[in-house]
Amino acid sequence: MRILHTMLRVRDLERSLEFYTDVLGMRLLRRQEYPGGRFTLAFVGYGEEAATAVVELTHNWDVSDYQMGDAFGHIAIGVDDVYAACDDIKRRGGKVVREAGPMKNGTTVIAFVEDPDGYKIEFIGRT
């Protein structure tokens, strides 16, 4: 068994795709519209779906807003240099909501960025 994907509902698919591809550097792996169900699915990731977990962005055509659930935490991405990754995110127009630095009560360097819908993405330094 392995994790296949994490699904996020997004308000503006094009804006979200721009963030995940242009700001986070993922690739659009596939996109499919479902006119009968009035929704579009777009899968983004750093590798092929057959080998890595990806993010599914779901856009329901008739929904303009969602309530953020308080049980969802974040998506985590391992990076070589958290400080450089944050600088790169800012340079690309992304929003860093917790600057790079050691985690509370620990030494692992982390940071948090936020996507256009307010979902948090944690960067964790690979050691």
C-alpha positions in Angstrom: 0.0 0.0 0.0 1.0 3.6 -0.5 -0.6 7.0 -0.4 -1.8 8.0 -3.8 -2.9 11.6 -3.4 -4.3 14.3 -1.1 -7.4 16.1 -2.4 -8.0 19.8 -1.8 -11.1 21.7 -2.9 -10.2 25.0 -4.6 -12.1 28.1 -5.5 -10.1 29.2 -8.5 -8.5 26.3 -10.3 -6.3 28.4 -12.6 -4.9 30.5 -9.6 -4.3 27.3 -7.6 -2.5 25.6 -10.6 -0.3 28.7 -11.0 0.6 28.5 -7.3 1.4 24.8 -7.3 3.3 24.8 -10.6 4.9 28.3 -10.8 5.5 28.9 -7.0 6.0 25.4 -5.6 7.5 24.0 -8.8 5.2 21.0 -9.2 4.1 19.8 -12.6 0.6 19.5 -13.9 0.3 15.7 -14.4 -3.3 15.5 -15.7 -6.5 17.4 -15.8 -10.0 16.2 -16.5 -13.3 18.0 -16.8 -16.5 16.3 -15.8 -19.3 18.4 -17.3 -22.1 16.0 -16.0 -20.9 16.5 -12.5 -19.9 20.1 -13.0 -16.3 19.7 -11.6 -12.7 19.6 -12.8 -9.9 17.5 -11.3 -6.2 18.5 -11.7 -3.4 16.4 -10.4 0.0 18.1 -9.6 3.2 16.7 -8.2 6.9 16.4 -8.3 7.0 12.9 -9.8 4.8 10.5 -11.7 1.6 9.3 -10.0 2.7 5.7 -10.4 5.7 6.3 -8.1 4.9 9.3 -5.8 2.0 10.8 -3.9 0.5 13.8 -5.6 -2.1 16.6 -4.9 -5.5 16.5 -6.4 -7.0 19.9 -6.9 -10.8 19.7 -7.2 -12.8 22.6 -8.6 -16.6 22.4 -8.2 -17.9 24.7 -10.8 -20.9 26.0 -8.8 -19.1 26.6 -5.5 -17.4 29.9 -4.8 -16.3 29.4 -1.3 -15.4 26.6 1.3 -15.2 26.6 5.0 -11.7 25.5 6.2 -12.0 22.4 8.4 -10.2 22.6 11.7 -9.1 19.0 11.6 -6.9 19.4 8.5 -3.3 20.4 9.3 -1.0 20.8 6.3 0.9 19.1 3.4 4.6 18.5 4.1 7.3 18.8 1.5 11.0 17.9 2.1 13.5 20.5 0.9 17.3 20.6 1.0 17.5 24.2 2.3 14.4 25.6 4.0 15.8 29.2 4.1 16.5 29.2 0.4 13.1 27.6 -0.4 11.4 30.4 1.5 13.4 33.0 -0.4 12.4 31.3 -3.7 8.7 31.2 -2.7 8.7 34.9 -1.9 10.5 35.7 -5.2 7.8 33.8 -7.1 5.0 35.7 -5.4 4.1 33.1 -2.7 3.2 33.8 0.9 5.4 32.6 3.7 3.4 32.5 6.9 6.1 31.0 9.2 9.6 31.9 8.3 12.3 29.3 8.2 13.8 28.3 11.5 14.1 25.5 14.1 10.8 24.0 15.1 9.6 24.7 18.6 11.3 22.4 21.2 13.4 20.9 18.5 16.2 21.4 16.0 14.6 20.5 12.6 14.3 23.5 10.4 10.8 24.1 9.1 8.7 26.8 7.5 5.1 27.2 6.3 3.7 28.7 3.2 0.1 29.2 2.3 -1.7 28.5 -1.0 -4.4 30.8 -2.5 -7.1 29.0 -0.6 -5.4 29.2 2.7 -4.1 25.6 2.9 -0.8 25.4 4.7 2.3 23.7 3.2 5.1 22.9 5.5 8.7 22.8 4.3 10.9 20.4 6.3 14.7 20.4 6.0 16.1 17.1 4.8 18.9 16.0 7.0 
